[in-house]
């Protein structure tokens, strides 16, 4: 680790049609030295809202996949320390303070994991497979970058030690059924592309069993049923995303077999 790296923080956010979320997030980032929003050509009010904040640098960049979008955002940041947030995430006052003191006093750690509290509309989702969620959100850009072979649920490659913060990030993951369903379908399709690129063939058995297993595991083993109706909805939609993944993978292979041989 570079001991004299500056302790200013660049907050990076990637967006697409986040008018419902982005204002609350941006209003809360007063501690940041720099805020960069990389937007993949939103058609709602996202751009206008971002530009209404003086501190925000708003850049439009064509979306290929999550990893390349995040790496592009990092390339735009002037500071070493990056805090990556999604539009539906919020910092608590305690977490903000922890982020600032951590960056100031840290000399050995390259990246920090955050735990998240999942919100289902205005209520906390305690189970349903989310209880062990940890995600990289704070890191020194000289010691980390996103792995390009992951198109979704992108992995941060860290060269150095990893730490974990005490305070949790609040994740408003579920604002409405349609919105969450659209998100899980988008993830399912990207996952299918990922498998297709890696030359993985579709399997009827996996298509049948994997979504069922995913649902049973999150609903029973990960105690989703204790979240009541909320748990049922989340477990169903997450399993549906797995189903979409295999359906989409099959379509990609069908398209390939129909296209004229090179």
C-alpha positions as CSV (number, residue, x, y, z in Angstrom):
1,X,0.0,0.0,0.0
2,X,1.1,3.5,-0.8
3,X,1.4,5.3,2.6
4,X,1.1,8.8,1.3
5,X,-2.0,8.2,-0.9
6,X,-4.5,11.1,-0.4
7,X,-7.4,10.5,1.9
8,X,-10.0,12.4,-0.3
9,X,-12.8,10.2,-1.5
10,X,-14.3,9.9,-4.9
11,X,-17.9,8.6,-4.8
12,X,-18.9,6.8,-8.0
13,X,-22.4,5.8,-9.0
14,X,-23.6,4.1,-12.2
15,X,-27.1,4.8,-13.2
16,X,-29.9,4.0,-15.7
17,X,-33.3,5.6,-15.0
18,X,-32.9,6.2,-11.3
19,X,-35.0,9.3,-10.9
20,X,-36.8,7.8,-7.9
21,X,-33.6,7.1,-6.0
22,X,-30.8,9.3,-7.0
23,X,-31.8,12.6,-5.4
24,X,-31.9,11.1,-1.9
25,X,-28.5,9.5,-2.4
26,X,-26.8,12.6,-3.8
27,X,-28.2,14.8,-1.1
28,X,-26.5,12.6,1.4
29,X,-22.9,12.7,0.0
30,X,-21.8,16.0,1.5
31,X,-18.6,14.4,2.8
32,X,-17.3,13.4,-0.7
33,X,-14.5,15.3,-2.4
34,X,-15.7,14.3,-5.8
35,X,-19.0,12.7,-7.0
36,X,-19.1,11.1,-10.5
37,X,-22.3,9.6,-12.0
38,X,-21.7,7.4,-15.0
39,X,-25.1,7.1,-16.7
40,X,-26.0,4.7,-19.6
41,X,-28.4,7.2,-21.3
42,X,-31.3,7.4,-18.9
43,X,-34.6,8.5,-20.5
44,X,-36.2,9.8,-17.3
45,X,-35.2,12.7,-15.0
46,X,-31.9,11.2,-13.8
47,X,-29.7,13.6,-15.7
48,X,-31.6,16.7,-14.7
49,X,-31.5,15.6,-11.0
50,X,-27.8,14.9,-11.1
51,X,-26.9,18.2,-12.9
52,X,-28.9,20.1,-10.2
53,X,-26.1,19.1,-7.7
54,X,-23.1,21.4,-8.2
55,X,-20.6,18.8,-6.9
56,X,-21.7,16.1,-9.3
57,X,-19.8,15.3,-12.6
58,X,-22.3,13.7,-14.9
59,X,-20.9,11.5,-17.7
60,X,-22.9,9.4,-20.2
61,X,-21.2,6.2,-21.3
62,X,-22.6,3.3,-23.3
63,X,-23.4,0.3,-21.1
64,X,-21.6,-2.9,-22.2
65,X,-21.7,-4.7,-18.8
66,X,-21.4,-3.9,-15.1
67,X,-17.7,-4.5,-14.9
68,X,-16.7,-2.3,-17.8
69,X,-19.1,0.4,-16.7
70,X,-17.5,0.4,-13.2
71,X,-13.9,0.3,-14.5
72,X,-14.7,3.3,-16.7
73,X,-16.1,5.2,-13.7
74,X,-12.9,4.4,-11.8
75,X,-10.8,5.7,-14.7
76,X,-12.6,9.1,-14.3
77,X,-11.9,9.5,-10.6
78,X,-9.1,11.9,-9.5
79,X,-8.7,10.4,-6.0
80,X,-7.1,7.1,-4.9
81,X,-10.0,6.2,-2.6
82,X,-13.2,5.1,-4.3
83,X,-16.5,4.7,-2.6
84,X,-18.8,2.9,-5.1
85,X,-22.6,3.2,-4.4
86,X,-25.7,2.1,-6.2
87,X,-28.6,4.5,-6.5
88,X,-30.7,2.4,-4.2
89,X,-28.1,2.3,-1.4
90,X,-27.9,4.7,1.6
91,X,-25.2,5.4,4.2
92,X,-26.2,5.8,7.8
93,X,-24.5,8.6,9.7
94,X,-22.5,6.1,11.6
95,X,-21.3,4.4,8.4
96,X,-20.3,7.8,6.9
97,X,-18.2,8.5,9.9
98,X,-16.6,5.1,9.8
99,X,-15.8,5.5,6.1
100,X,-14.0,8.8,6.7
101,X,-12.0,7.7,9.7
102,X,-11.1,4.4,8.0
103,X,-9.7,6.1,5.0
104,X,-7.8,8.6,7.1
105,X,-6.2,6.1,9.5
106,X,-5.8,3.1,7.2
107,X,-2.3,2.2,6.1
108,X,-2.4,-1.4,5.2
109,X,-5.8,-2.4,3.8
110,X,-6.6,-2.1,0.1
111,X,-10.3,-2.7,0.1
112,X,-13.2,-2.9,2.5
113,X,-16.3,-5.1,2.4
114,X,-19.7,-3.7,3.6
115,X,-22.5,-5.6,5.0
116,X,-26.0,-4.6,3.8
117,X,-29.4,-4.2,5.4
118,X,-32.0,-5.2,2.7
119,X,-35.1,-3.1,2.6
120,X,-38.4,-4.4,1.2
121,X,-40.2,-1.2,0.5
122,X,-40.0,0.4,4.0
123,X,-39.4,-2.8,6.0
124,X,-36.2,-4.8,6.7
125,X,-35.9,-8.1,5.0
126,X,-34.1,-10.3,7.6
127,X,-33.7,-13.6,5.8
128,X,-34.4,-14.9,2.3
129,X,-30.8,-15.4,1.4
130,X,-29.7,-11.9,2.0
131,X,-28.4,-12.2,5.6
132,X,-24.8,-12.9,4.7
133,X,-24.5,-10.4,1.9
134,X,-21.1,-8.6,1.8
135,X,-20.0,-6.4,-1.0
136,X,-16.9,-4.3,-1.8
137,X,-17.7,-0.7,-1.8
138,X,-14.6,1.1,-0.6
139,X,-11.2,0.6,-2.0
140,X,-7.9,2.1,-3.2
141,X,-8.0,2.2,-7.0
142,X,-4.3,1.5,-7.2
143,X,-4.9,-1.9,-5.7
144,X,-8.1,-3.0,-7.2
145,X,-10.1,-3.3,-10.4
146,X,-13.3,-5.1,-11.6
147,X,-12.9,-8.4,-13.2
148,X,-14.0,-8.2,-16.9
149,X,-15.2,-11.8,-17.3
150,X,-18.1,-11.1,-14.9
151,X,-20.9,-9.3,-16.7
152,X,-23.1,-9.1,-13.7
153,X,-22.5,-9.3,-9.9
154,X,-19.1,-8.1,-10.9
155,X,-16.1,-9.2,-8.8
156,X,-13.5,-6.8,-7.5
157,X,-10.0,-8.1,-7.9
158,X,-8.0,-6.8,-4.9
159,X,-4.2,-6.8,-4.7
160,X,-3.6,-6.6,-1.0
161,X,-5.4,-6.9,2.4
162,X,-9.2,-6.8,2.8
163,X,-11.0,-5.3,5.7
164,X,-14.7,-5.2,6.7
165,X,-16.6,-2.2,8.1
166,X,-18.8,-2.5,11.2
167,X,-21.7,-0.4,10.1
168,X,-24.2,-1.6,7.5
169,X,-25.1,0.0,4.2
170,X,-28.9,0.3,3.7
171,X,-30.0,-1.3,0.5
172,X,-33.5,-0.3,-0.8
173,X,-33.4,-3.2,-3.1
174,X,-37.2,-3.7,-3.5
175,X,-39.3,-0.6,-4.2
176,X,-42.0,-2.3,-6.2
177,X,-42.8,-5.8,-7.7
178,X,-42.4,-4.7,-11.3
179,X,-39.2,-2.8,-10.7
180,X,-37.5,-5.7,-8.8
181,X,-38.8,-8.2,-11.4
182,X,-37.3,-6.1,-14.2
183,X,-34.0,-6.0,-12.4
184,X,-33.9,-9.8,-11.8
185,X,-34.7,-10.4,-15.5
186,X,-31.9,-8.1,-16.6
187,X,-29.5,-10.0,-14.3
188,X,-30.8,-13.3,-15.6
189,X,-30.1,-12.2,-19.2
190,X,-26.6,-11.0,-18.4
191,X,-25.8,-14.2,-16.6
192,X,-26.9,-16.1,-19.7
193,X,-24.5,-14.1,-21.8
194,X,-21.8,-14.8,-19.4
195,X,-22.4,-18.5,-19.7
196,X,-22.7,-18.3,-23.5
197,X,-19.3,-16.5,-23.7
198,X,-17.8,-19.3,-21.6
199,X,-19.3,-21.8,-24.1
200,X,-21.6,-23.4,-21.5
201,X,-24.4,-25.4,-23.1
202,X,-28.0,-25.2,-21.9
203,X,-29.3,-28.2,-20.1
204,X,-33.0,-29.1,-19.7
205,X,-32.3,-30.7,-16.3
206,X,-30.6,-27.6,-15.0
207,X,-33.3,-25.4,-16.4
208,X,-35.8,-27.5,-14.5
209,X,-33.9,-28.1,-11.2
210,X,-31.8,-25.0,-10.6
211,X,-34.7,-22.5,-10.2
212,X,-36.6,-24.9,-8.0
213,X,-33.4,-25.5,-5.9
214,X,-32.8,-21.8,-5.7
215,X,-36.3,-21.1,-4.4
216,X,-36.3,-24.0,-1.9
217,X,-32.8,-23.1,-0.6
218,X,-33.6,-19.4,0.0
219,X,-37.2,-20.0,1.3
220,X,-36.4,-22.9,3.6
221,X,-32.7,-23.3,4.3
222,X,-32.1,-19.5,4.3
223,X,-35.4,-19.0,6.3
224,X,-37.2,-16.9,3.7
225,X,-40.5,-18.1,5.1
226,X,-39.8,-16.1,8.3
227,X,-40.0,-12.9,6.2
228,X,-43.6,-13.7,5.5
229,X,-45.2,-12.6,2.2
230,X,-42.1,-10.4,1.5
231,X,-39.9,-13.5,1.7
232,X,-42.1,-15.5,-0.7
233,X,-42.0,-12.7,-3.3
234,X,-38.2,-12.2,-3.1
235,X,-37.5,-15.9,-3.2
236,X,-39.9,-16.4,-6.2
237,X,-38.4,-13.5,-8.1
238,X,-34.8,-14.6,-7.5
239,X,-35.7,-18.1,-8.6
240,X,-37.4,-16.7,-11.7
241,X,-34.1,-14.9,-12.5
242,X,-32.4,-18.3,-12.6
243,X,-35.1,-19.6,-14.8
244,X,-34.7,-16.6,-17.2
245,X,-30.9,-17.3,-17.3
246,X,-31.4,-20.8,-18.7
247,X,-34.2,-19.9,-21.1
248,X,-32.1,-17.0,-22.4
249,X,-29.0,-19.3,-22.7
250,X,-31.1,-21.7,-24.8
251,X,-32.2,-18.9,-27.1
252,X,-28.6,-17.7,-27.6
253,X,-27.5,-21.2,-28.6
254,X,-30.5,-21.6,-30.9
255,X,-29.7,-18.3,-32.6
256,X,-26.1,-19.4,-33.0
257,X,-27.1,-22.7,-34.6
258,X,-29.4,-20.9,-37.0
259,X,-26.9,-18.3,-38.1
260,X,-24.9,-19.1,-41.2
261,X,-21.6,-20.8,-40.5
262,X,-18.6,-18.5,-40.8
